């Protein structure tokens, strides 16, 4: 499991460790890791041209000390301060002693630029002086961010103004949520974690890895039959949108349940594609309701929510949900909105959800008393006070009609096998994204469903 921690948690761990170490030792650990990554990115260290954009805090100190290490190996290091009067004294002395230079403007010839303007405590985007330096970065030169791209909120990934877009981010001690959640994640590039000895607990965000998914995937035993493996009901599709039912069933059939039961007006289309499907109501271990349902079928959603089995609600099923009804349910509920649907459920703009995805997912889960899978460039799964799960798989090719229907069917089947709402949502998102990667692109939603068995095998590979 990859874990990310809040700024408050990281700061507390740093203070505890610094109390046990000689003064400056923790910064030297960070600088050593940063310098090693930078050295690996240079065509050659000796004679390599490195530009440091230096802010006034410890982030700038890390950059200066790393620059001093590179200068001692023969690199030509130039530091450009955001505020010359507030540079980190120890780092500045080390860089000068190693032969580094201080310049008032960004040189236009460089092999590498190091962003040491703001640390993890920065909020609200870059101030004008810092933004002006960033605008002067030579086009095409690789950028390495120190701990976090400057202008990205470490706790949320929000970008409230000008910000650095890095090719590589070297982060210290722990991942920060802003490195894993868009829009910040898209500005971080490749993230290198440098271990500086922090002792941490209570992550704010976590991301499943292959081993975690493999441990959660349902696997039939010799005594299994289709009913013991779970039956998932799909209430989806309409005369206008029969394909949504077909795609939801496709995802469900690949989701590990023993059988899929379909209820709705698209039975003929479903059977033509998947003759394995059971048609009509009957005993199920979980329901999926909403994909392609159309308008005027709120009573059907309410009927399924009244049943004492897990229910996944997606797409048209999300319209007009009653928070009190959901909070009163004793069986698990999993909501799977995209940003527009989440905005409607929260009564805010879509733009505010896109800008603050972590906050939106947490608020939805709290308001509706349900696990929430918020779809998007970074898919998040929130549930109560547990760490929010960030899905690390996927590809922009998944932005295609019907891919969400496949995801809903897959997650619903996992619910029917006995996984909790958060586990079903996060495992489904992981497999869904992995399948898309394996399928390549351009792709159709049905390509994602077809690639799910390969994704399943890949996740379980030792």
C-alpha positions as CSV (number, residue, x, y, z in Angstrom):
1,X,0.0,0.0,0.0
2,X,1.3,3.4,-0.9
3,X,0.5,5.9,1.8
4,X,0.5,9.7,1.8
5,X,0.4,12.0,4.9
6,X,-0.9,15.4,5.7
7,X,1.5,18.3,6.1
8,X,0.7,18.5,9.8
9,X,1.6,14.8,10.3
10,X,4.8,15.1,8.3
11,X,5.9,18.3,10.2
12,X,5.3,16.6,13.5
13,X,7.4,13.6,12.5
14,X,10.2,15.9,11.3
15,X,10.2,17.8,14.6
16,X,10.4,14.6,16.5
17,X,13.3,13.3,14.4
18,X,15.2,16.6,14.4
19,X,15.2,16.6,18.2
20,X,17.2,13.3,18.1
21,X,19.6,14.4,15.3
22,X,22.5,16.8,15.1
23,X,21.4,20.2,13.8
24,X,21.1,20.2,10.0
25,X,21.3,16.5,9.6
26,X,17.8,16.0,8.4
27,X,18.3,18.7,5.7
28,X,21.5,17.0,4.6
29,X,19.7,13.7,4.2
30,X,17.1,15.4,2.0
31,X,19.8,17.2,0.0
32,X,21.7,14.0,-0.6
33,X,18.7,12.3,-2.0
34,X,17.8,15.3,-4.2
35,X,21.3,15.6,-5.5
36,X,21.5,11.9,-6.4
37,X,18.3,12.2,-8.5
38,X,19.5,15.4,-10.2
39,X,22.8,13.8,-11.0
40,X,21.1,10.9,-12.7
41,X,19.1,13.3,-14.9
42,X,22.1,15.3,-16.1
43,X,23.8,14.3,-19.3
44,X,27.0,14.4,-17.2
45,X,27.5,15.9,-13.8
46,X,30.9,17.5,-14.5
47,X,30.2,20.6,-16.5
48,X,26.5,20.1,-16.3
49,X,24.5,23.4,-16.0
50,X,22.1,23.4,-13.0
51,X,19.8,26.3,-12.1
52,X,18.3,26.5,-8.7
53,X,15.1,28.5,-8.2
54,X,15.4,29.3,-4.5
55,X,12.7,30.3,-2.1
56,X,13.2,31.7,1.5
57,X,12.4,28.6,3.5
58,X,13.8,25.1,4.1
59,X,12.7,24.1,0.6
60,X,15.2,26.6,-0.7
61,X,17.7,25.3,1.8
62,X,17.3,21.7,0.4
63,X,17.9,23.0,-3.1
64,X,21.0,25.0,-2.1
65,X,22.6,22.1,-0.2
66,X,21.9,19.7,-3.1
67,X,23.4,22.3,-5.5
68,X,26.5,22.5,-3.3
69,X,26.9,18.7,-3.6
70,X,26.5,18.9,-7.4
71,X,29.0,21.8,-7.6
72,X,31.6,19.8,-5.6
73,X,31.3,17.2,-8.4
74,X,32.0,19.7,-11.0
75,X,28.6,20.9,-12.0
76,X,28.1,24.6,-12.9
77,X,25.4,25.6,-10.4
78,X,23.6,28.9,-10.4
79,X,21.1,29.9,-7.7
80,X,18.4,32.4,-8.6
81,X,16.7,33.7,-5.4
82,X,13.1,34.7,-5.1
83,X,14.1,37.1,-2.3
84,X,17.9,37.6,-2.0
85,X,17.6,38.9,1.5
86,X,15.8,35.7,2.8
87,X,17.9,32.8,1.4
88,X,18.7,29.9,3.7
89,X,22.0,31.0,5.3
90,X,23.5,27.6,5.7
91,X,22.6,26.5,2.2
92,X,23.8,29.7,0.7
93,X,27.2,29.4,2.5
94,X,27.6,25.8,1.3
95,X,26.8,26.6,-2.3
96,X,29.3,29.5,-2.3
97,X,32.0,27.4,-0.7
98,X,31.5,24.8,-3.4
99,X,31.9,27.3,-6.2
100,X,28.2,28.0,-7.0
101,X,27.0,31.3,-8.2
102,X,24.1,33.6,-7.3
103,X,22.4,35.4,-10.2
104,X,19.4,37.8,-10.2
105,X,17.7,36.2,-13.3
106,X,17.2,32.7,-14.7
107,X,20.0,31.8,-17.2
108,X,18.6,30.7,-20.6
109,X,21.2,27.9,-21.0
110,X,20.7,25.1,-18.6
111,X,20.6,21.3,-18.5
112,X,18.4,21.1,-15.4
113,X,16.2,23.4,-13.3
114,X,15.5,22.7,-9.7
115,X,12.3,24.2,-8.2
116,X,13.0,25.1,-4.6
117,X,10.6,28.0,-4.4
118,X,7.9,26.8,-2.0
119,X,7.7,23.8,0.4
120,X,4.8,21.7,1.5
121,X,3.4,24.6,3.6
122,X,2.7,26.8,0.5
123,X,-0.9,27.7,-0.2
124,X,-2.8,29.5,-2.9
125,X,-0.5,29.3,-5.9
126,X,2.7,31.2,-6.6
127,X,3.1,34.8,-5.7
128,X,4.1,37.2,-8.5
129,X,7.9,37.2,-7.7
130,X,8.0,33.4,-7.8
131,X,5.7,33.1,-10.8
132,X,8.0,35.5,-12.7
133,X,11.0,33.2,-12.2
134,X,9.0,30.2,-13.3
135,X,8.0,31.9,-16.5
136,X,11.7,32.4,-17.2
137,X,12.5,28.7,-17.2
138,X,14.0,27.8,-20.5
139,X,11.6,25.8,-22.7
140,X,12.4,22.1,-23.0
141,X,14.7,22.0,-19.9
142,X,13.8,19.3,-17.4
143,X,12.4,20.6,-14.1
144,X,12.9,18.8,-10.8
145,X,10.6,19.9,-7.9
146,X,11.8,19.8,-4.3
147,X,9.3,17.9,-2.2
148,X,6.3,19.2,-4.2
149,X,5.8,21.4,-7.3
150,X,5.6,25.0,-6.0
151,X,2.0,26.2,-6.2
152,X,0.5,22.8,-5.5
153,X,-1.4,22.3,-2.2
154,X,0.3,19.4,-0.5
155,X,-2.7,18.3,1.4
156,X,-5.3,18.4,-1.5
157,X,-3.6,18.6,-4.8
158,X,-5.4,21.9,-5.5
159,X,-3.8,24.5,-7.7
160,X,-5.3,27.9,-6.9
161,X,-3.0,30.0,-9.2
162,X,0.3,29.8,-11.1
163,X,2.3,26.6,-10.3
164,X,5.3,24.7,-11.5
165,X,4.9,21.8,-13.8
166,X,7.7,19.4,-13.0
167,X,9.2,16.5,-14.9
168,X,10.4,14.8,-11.7
169,X,9.5,15.5,-8.1
170,X,11.8,14.4,-5.3
171,X,9.7,14.1,-2.1
172,X,11.1,13.5,1.4
173,X,10.0,11.1,4.0
174,X,6.5,10.4,2.7
175,X,4.2,11.0,-0.2
176,X,1.9,13.9,0.2
177,X,-1.7,13.7,-1.0
178,X,-1.1,16.5,-3.5
179,X,1.4,14.3,-5.4
180,X,-1.3,11.7,-5.9
181,X,-4.4,13.7,-6.6
182,X,-5.1,15.9,-9.6
183,X,-4.7,18.6,-10.6
184,X,-1.5,18.5,-8.5
185,X,-0.5,15.0,-9.5
186,X,-0.5,15.9,-13.2
187,X,2.2,18.6,-12.3
188,X,4.4,16.3,-10.3
189,X,5.8,14.1,-13.1
190,X,7.7,11.1,-12.0
191,X,7.8,11.0,-8.1
192,X,10.9,9.8,-6.3
193,X,10.5,9.1,-2.6
194,X,13.6,9.7,-0.5
195,X,13.7,8.0,2.9
196,X,14.9,10.4,5.6
197,X,13.9,8.3,8.6
198,X,10.5,9.7,9.5
199,X,8.2,7.6,11.7
200,X,4.7,8.1,10.5
201,X,1.2,6.9,11.2
202,X,-2.4,7.9,10.3
203,X,-2.2,8.4,6.5
204,X,-4.6,10.8,4.9
205,X,-4.5,9.0,1.5
206,X,-3.6,5.6,0.4
207,X,-3.2,3.9,-3.0
208,X,-3.6,0.1,-3.6
209,X,-0.8,-1.7,-5.3
210,X,-0.8,-5.1,-7.1
211,X,-0.3,-7.1,-3.9
212,X,-3.1,-5.3,-2.1
213,X,-5.5,-6.0,-5.0
214,X,-4.4,-9.6,-5.2
215,X,-5.2,-10.1,-1.6
216,X,-8.7,-8.7,-2.0
217,X,-9.8,-10.4,-5.2
218,X,-12.4,-13.2,-4.7
219,X,-11.1,-16.6,-5.8
220,X,-13.5,-19.6,-6.1
221,X,-12.7,-22.8,-4.1
222,X,-13.4,-26.4,-5.0
223,X,-16.7,-26.2,-3.1
224,X,-17.9,-23.0,-4.8
225,X,-21.0,-22.9,-6.9
226,X,-22.4,-19.9,-8.8
227,X,-24.7,-18.9,-5.9
228,X,-22.0,-19.2,-3.2
229,X,-19.8,-17.0,-5.3
230,X,-22.5,-14.3,-5.3
231,X,-25.2,-13.1,-7.6
232,X,-25.3,-9.4,-8.7
233,X,-28.4,-7.8,-10.0
234,X,-28.2,-5.1,-12.7
235,X,-31.0,-2.6,-13.0
236,X,-29.9,-0.5,-15.9
237,X,-30.6,0.5,-19.5
238,X,-33.7,1.9,-21.2
239,X,-35.2,1.9,-24.7
240,X,-33.0,5.0,-25.4
241,X,-29.9,3.6,-23.8
242,X,-29.8,-0.2,-24.1
243,X,-26.1,-0.2,-24.5
244,X,-25.6,1.0,-20.9
245,X,-27.2,-2.3,-19.7
246,X,-25.0,-4.4,-22.0
247,X,-21.9,-2.7,-20.8
248,X,-22.8,-2.9,-17.1
249,X,-23.5,-6.6,-17.5
250,X,-20.2,-7.0,-19.3
251,X,-18.3,-5.5,-16.4
252,X,-20.3,-7.5,-13.9
253,X,-19.6,-10.8,-15.7
254,X,-15.9,-10.1,-15.4
255,X,-16.2,-9.1,-11.7
256,X,-15.8,-12.4,-10.0
257,X,-19.5,-13.1,-9.0
258,X,-21.0,-16.4,-9.9
259,X,-24.0,-15.1,-11.8
260,X,-25.5,-11.8,-13.1
261,X,-29.2,-11.1,-13.0
262,X,-30.6,-8.4,-15.3
263,X,-33.8,-6.4,-14.7
264,X,-34.9,-3.8,-17.2
265,X,-36.2,-3.1,-20.7
266,X,-32.9,-4.1,-22.5
267,X,-33.1,-7.8,-21.8
268,X,-33.1,-8.7,-25.5
269,X,-30.0,-6.8,-26.1
270,X,-28.3,-8.2,-23.0
271,X,-29.1,-11.8,-23.9
272,X,-28.0,-11.4,-27.5
273,X,-24.6,-10.4,-26.2
274,X,-24.4,-12.4,-23.0
275,X,-26.6,-15.5,-22.9
276,X,-25.1,-16.4,-19.5
277,X,-27.2,-13.6,-17.9
278,X,-30.2,-14.4,-15.8
279,X,-33.3,-12.4,-16.6
280,X,-35.8,-11.1,-14.1
281,X,-35.9,-10.5,-10.4
282,X,-34.7,-13.1,-7.9
283,X,-32.3,-13.5,-5.0
284,X,-29.1,-11.4,-5.3
285,X,-26.2,-10.4,-3.0
286,X,-25.9,-6.9,-4.4
287,X,-27.6,-4.5,-6.8
288,X,-26.2,-2.1,-9.4
289,X,-28.8,0.6,-10.4
290,X,-28.6,3.6,-12.6
291,X,-26.5,3.2,-15.8
292,X,-28.7,4.4,-18.8
293,X,-31.8,4.3,-16.6
294,X,-33.2,7.4,-18.1
295,X,-35.6,9.8,-16.3
296,X,-38.7,9.0,-14.3
297,X,-37.5,5.8,-12.7
298,X,-36.7,7.1,-9.2
299,X,-39.2,4.6,-7.7
300,X,-37.1,1.7,-9.0
301,X,-34.0,3.2,-7.3
302,X,-35.9,3.7,-4.0
303,X,-37.2,0.1,-4.2
304,X,-33.7,-1.3,-4.5
305,X,-32.3,0.9,-1.8
306,X,-35.0,-0.4,0.5
307,X,-33.6,-3.9,0.2
308,X,-31.1,-5.2,2.8
309,X,-28.3,-5.9,0.4
310,X,-25.4,-3.7,-0.8
311,X,-26.4,-1.3,-3.6
312,X,-24.2,0.6,-6.0
313,X,-25.9,3.7,-7.4
314,X,-24.6,5.3,-10.6
315,X,-25.5,7.7,-13.4
316,X,-29.2,8.4,-13.6
317,X,-29.8,6.6,-10.3
318,X,-28.0,9.4,-8.6
319,X,-30.6,12.0,-9.4
320,X,-32.6,13.2,-6.5
321,X,-31.0,10.9,-3.9
322,X,-32.3,11.4,-0.4
323,X,-29.4,11.7,2.0
324,X,-31.6,10.6,5.0
325,X,-32.7,7.5,3.2
326,X,-29.1,6.5,2.4
327,X,-27.9,7.3,5.9
328,X,-30.6,5.1,7.4
329,X,-29.6,2.0,5.4
330,X,-27.9,-0.8,7.3
331,X,-26.4,-2.5,4.2
332,X,-23.5,-0.9,2.4
333,X,-24.1,1.7,-0.3
334,X,-21.6,2.7,-3.0
335,X,-22.1,5.9,-5.0
336,X,-20.1,6.3,-8.2
337,X,-20.6,9.8,-9.6
338,X,-18.4,11.7,-12.0
339,X,-17.6,15.4,-11.3
340,X,-20.9,16.8,-12.7
341,X,-23.0,14.3,-10.8
342,X,-21.0,14.9,-7.6
343,X,-21.6,18.7,-8.1
344,X,-25.3,18.1,-8.3
345,X,-25.3,16.0,-5.2
346,X,-23.4,18.6,-3.2
347,X,-25.2,21.6,-4.7
348,X,-22.0,23.2,-6.0
349,X,-20.4,23.8,-9.4
350,X,-18.6,21.2,-11.4
351,X,-15.5,23.4,-11.5
352,X,-15.3,23.4,-7.7
353,X,-15.4,19.6,-7.6
354,X,-12.7,19.3,-10.2
355,X,-10.5,21.8,-8.4
356,X,-11.0,20.2,-5.0
357,X,-11.6,16.5,-5.6
358,X,-10.4,15.3,-2.2
359,X,-12.7,17.6,-0.3
360,X,-15.7,16.7,-2.6
361,X,-15.2,13.0,-2.1
362,X,-15.0,13.4,1.6
363,X,-18.1,15.7,1.8
364,X,-20.2,13.3,-0.3
365,X,-19.3,10.3,1.8
366,X,-20.1,12.3,5.0
367,X,-23.4,13.8,3.7
368,X,-24.8,10.5,2.3
369,X,-23.3,8.0,4.8
370,X,-22.0,6.0,1.9
371,X,-18.8,4.9,0.3
372,X,-18.1,7.2,-2.7
373,X,-16.2,6.5,-5.8
374,X,-15.5,9.8,-7.5
375,X,-14.6,9.2,-11.1
376,X,-12.2,11.4,-13.0
377,X,-8.6,11.9,-13.9
378,X,-7.8,10.9,-10.4
379,X,-10.4,8.4,-9.2
380,X,-11.0,8.6,-5.4
381,X,-12.8,6.3,-3.0
382,X,-13.9,7.9,0.2
383,X,-15.6,6.2,3.2
384,X,-16.3,7.9,6.5
385,X,-13.1,8.7,8.4
386,X,-10.9,6.2,6.7
387,X,-8.0,7.3,4.5
388,X,-9.2,8.2,1.0
389,X,-8.0,5.8,-1.6
390,X,-6.5,7.1,-4.8
391,X,-6.5,4.9,-7.8
392,X,-3.1,4.7,-9.4
393,X,-4.1,3.0,-12.6
394,X,-5.8,4.3,-15.7
395,X,-5.2,6.2,-19.0
396,X,-6.8,9.2,-20.7
397,X,-8.3,6.7,-23.2
398,X,-10.8,5.8,-20.5
399,X,-12.6,9.1,-21.2
400,X,-14.9,7.2,-23.6
401,X,-18.7,6.6,-23.6
402,X,-19.7,3.6,-21.6
403,X,-16.5,3.0,-19.6
404,X,-18.3,4.1,-16.4
405,X,-21.0,1.5,-17.0
406,X,-18.4,-1.2,-17.2
407,X,-16.9,0.1,-14.0
408,X,-20.2,0.0,-12.2
409,X,-20.9,-3.6,-13.2
410,X,-17.5,-4.7,-12.1
411,X,-17.7,-2.9,-8.7
412,X,-21.2,-4.3,-8.2
413,X,-20.1,-7.8,-8.8
414,X,-17.3,-7.4,-6.3
415,X,-19.9,-6.2,-3.8
416,X,-21.8,-9.4,-4.4
417,X,-18.7,-11.5,-3.6
418,X,-18.6,-9.9,-0.1
419,X,-16.2,-7.0,-0.5
420,X,-17.0,-3.9,1.4
421,X,-18.0,-0.7,-0.4
422,X,-14.6,0.9,-0.2
423,X,-12.8,-2.3,-1.2
424,X,-15.2,-3.1,-4.1
425,X,-14.9,0.5,-5.4
426,X,-11.1,0.7,-5.1
427,X,-10.4,-2.8,-6.5
428,X,-12.8,-2.2,-9.4
429,X,-11.2,1.2,-10.2
430,X,-7.7,-0.5,-10.1
431,X,-8.7,-3.3,-12.4
432,X,-10.7,-1.0,-14.7
433,X,-7.7,1.3,-15.1
434,X,-5.3,-1.6,-15.6
435,X,-7.5,-3.2,-18.2
436,X,-7.5,0.1,-20.1
437,X,-3.7,0.2,-20.1
438,X,-3.5,-3.4,-21.3
439,X,-6.1,-2.7,-24.1
440,X,-4.2,0.4,-25.3
441,X,-5.9,3.1,-27.3
442,X,-7.9,4.4,-28.8
443,X,-10.4,2.1,-27.1
444,X,-14.1,1.4,-26.6
445,X,-15.8,0.6,-23.4
446,X,-16.2,-3.0,-24.5
447,X,-12.5,-3.2,-25.0
448,X,-12.0,-2.4,-21.3
449,X,-14.5,-5.2,-20.4
450,X,-12.7,-7.6,-22.7
451,X,-9.3,-6.8,-21.1
452,X,-10.5,-7.3,-17.5
453,X,-9.5,-11.0,-17.3
454,X,-6.0,-10.1,-18.4
455,X,-5.9,-7.3,-15.8
456,X,-7.1,-9.8,-13.1
457,X,-4.3,-12.2,-14.0
458,X,-1.8,-9.4,-14.0
459,X,-2.8,-8.1,-10.6
460,X,-2.5,-11.7,-9.2
461,X,0.9,-12.3,-10.7
462,X,3.6,-12.9,-8.1
